[in-house]
Amino acid sequence: MVVDVSGCKLNMDTNYSGDTLTYLAGLRWTPRPAGAWSPYLQLLAGGQKMTVDEVLPNFREEVDKQYAEEVARGKRQDFLHSLYTDQEEATGFAISIGGGMDYAVNRALALRIANVQFTHAWNPPVAGASYRTSFQVNSGLILRMGTW
């Protein structure tokens, strides 16, 4: 069983910012390793949430003027962001297929040499943008719990 939670910040036009959160779970097939090298294939399913914020510059200037005194006194102003931004979000079903290669350093530690993964999500466009498919190539360090 594999659980994968990941996200990324989206590069967008001026006055826009966005991010995605992908949460997946599924099965990984790994043949019995003959040595330190261990290939694998995986199929995961779950969801993807995409959020886009549009900063409204004219409203921001007004809010900054209106609350300048309170901000200067150090009062918490977390709610101000929502006064000068429009936020849109969408969530949909996602599926991912991929594979990779690990190299076992010892029983508890391995190097993920490569992980290649294709993900497709069925969520509606947000703020006119559609980021339904992604292709990832990454590497990393794996700590195997319960194997010490």
N, C-alpha and C positions, 0 to 999 in steps of 0.2 A: 504494500500500500504506500502511495506517495501523496504528499500534500505539498502544493506549491502556491505561495502567496507572493505576488510581485506587483510592481507598479512602475510608472515612469511619468516624467514631466513632459508635457507636449510643447514643442516649439510652435508658437503661433504669432499672428500679427500683433502690432503695437496695441496696447490696451486690452489684450486678451491673454489669459493664462489658462492652462488646463492640465489635467492629470488623469491617469487611468489606474485602476486597481483591479487586478485579475486574481481570482481565487479558484483553484482547481484541485481535484483529488482524483486518483485513479490507480491503475495498475502499472507496474514496471516488471518487465521480463529481463532476467539476467541469466545467461548460461552459467553452469558451474565453472568457476575460474580454474584454469590449469596453472596459473601463476599469479603474478601481481597485477596483470592487465585484466580488466573486466568491462566488456561492452554491455550496453543495455538498450532496450527499446521501451517506450512508455506511451500510454494513451490516457489522457486526463480529461475530465469534464467538470464544469462548474459555471462560473459567471464572470462578467466583467462590468465594472462601473466606470463610466466616463463623466468627468465634471469639467465644465468650462466656465470661467469667470470673465465677464466683460467689465472693465473699469470705465465708468462714465466720468471723463475729466471735469466737465462743468460741475457736476454734483460733488465731486471730490473737493474742488476748490471751496464750494459753499460749506461743506461739512468741516473742512480744515479751519475756515474762518470762525464758524459757529462754535466749535469745540476747542479752539486754540488755548483758551485760558485753563480749561480742565486738564487738557493734555500736559500743559506746562506744570501744573501742580502734581503731576504723576498719577492721576486717577486712571484706573483701568478703562480702556476705551476699545475693548475687543469688538463691541457691537458696531463700531463706526464703519468697519469694512462693508457691512451689509447695506449701509445707507448710500454708498456710492458705487455699488456693483450690482450687476444682474448675473445670477447664477443659473445655469441649466445643467441637468444631469440625466443620464439614461443608464439603465442596467439591463443586461440581457444574458442569455445562455451562451456559454463559450466552450469550445473543445480544442484540445491541443494534442499534437502527435509529434514525437521526436525520439532522439536517441543520442548516445554519446559513449565516451570511453573514460573509465576511471583507472587510476594506478594506485594500488594499495601500498602505503608506506609501512604500516603495521596494522594490527587488528582494529585499532580505533581511529586511525587517520588515513585518509586517502586524498589524492589530488584528482580533481575533475579536470582532465586534460581538455575535453571539449564536450559541450552540450549544444545540440542543434535542435531547435524547436519551432514548429509552425503552429500558430494559434489563429482561430477564426471565431468571432463573436457575432451573435445575432442581436445587436442592439441598434435602435434608431439613431440617425444622425443627431448631433448636438451642436447647436449654433452654426448649422450649415456644414459641419465637418463630420466626416465618417472615418473612423479609425478601426475598422472591423477586423482587419487581418494584420498579423505581425510575424516577423521572422527574427528569431533570436539566435545568436551564437555567443556562448559565454564559457567561462572556466571558473574554477574556484577550489576551495578547500572543504573537505567533508569530514565531519566528526561523527563517527558511528557510536550512538548511544547504546549502552547495554552489552557491549562486546569486550569489556575490559575484564 
